[in-house]
Amino acid sequence: MGADPMQLNGKKALVTGGGRGIGQGIALALARAGADVAVADLDIDIARETASKVEALGRQSLALEVDVAETGSIARMVDDATAAFGHVDIAVNNAGIISIKSVAELSAEDWDQIMAVNARGVFLCTQAELRVMRPRRFGRIINVASIAGKVGFPDLSHYSASKFAVIGFTNAVAKEVAAEGVTVNALCPGIVGTGMWRGEEGLSGRWRQEGESEEASWERHQKTLLPQGVAQTPEDMGQLAVYLACAEHVTGQAIAVDGGFSL
């Protein structure tokens, strides 16, 4: 029998926004598949926590502090990961932010902040990662977008715009580097029970019906929006990230893990 095509033994990965939630789920999935993982986050303490979990799986790891809105910070992150591992094979650009406001409530500053992190940050990270991948003629770049980058949501016009931008950028760059051994894909999470949805400040809090608790709103939205009727998990996103890290001929795609929502 041949080797398991889903194994990433010997590969070196970098995950931004890897300290919690979807980023942590992806970092741990890559580690379970055999990759060493550099965990980058704006909060170095939670990056260290995830790095410790990677090491507990028997893989090498390091924690890096990064602000993906700052070019210099990104350059240091890529340089430090390359110095520690020798090279970077897989880069998951997951770091992002969200705010929930109607278009009437949005300020120009709100718009600019979302775009600076979610769209410009993915561009800057991809550019820096390609500098170390292209000379080796191998790389897997996975940009985390959203189902909100495929389907607009009320109160998320700025967020949706940033994620639509990530998908368009991903498709275009994939075509630029397609003959150089580098694939570039977008992973589009569906409804995941992290900060975007949960809590009084999340969508399930904002979209409560009269007399409804946040928990009841969360359950209702799962059942009404998702054909499968259940939310997705960070571990689900990790499964797709591992596949995309292995897939040689999948590039330029925006693949949703959303329980059938965007079919």
PyMOL commands that set and color helices and strands:
alter all, ss='L'
color gray80, all
select helices_A, chain A and resi 21-32+44-56+71-85+108-136+147-149+157-180+203-206+214-225+234-246
alter helices_A, ss='H'
color red, helices_A
select strands_A, chain A and resi 12-16+36-41+61-65+90-93+139-144+182-189+254-257
alter strands_A, ss='S'
color yellow, strands_A
deselect
rebuild
show_as cartoon
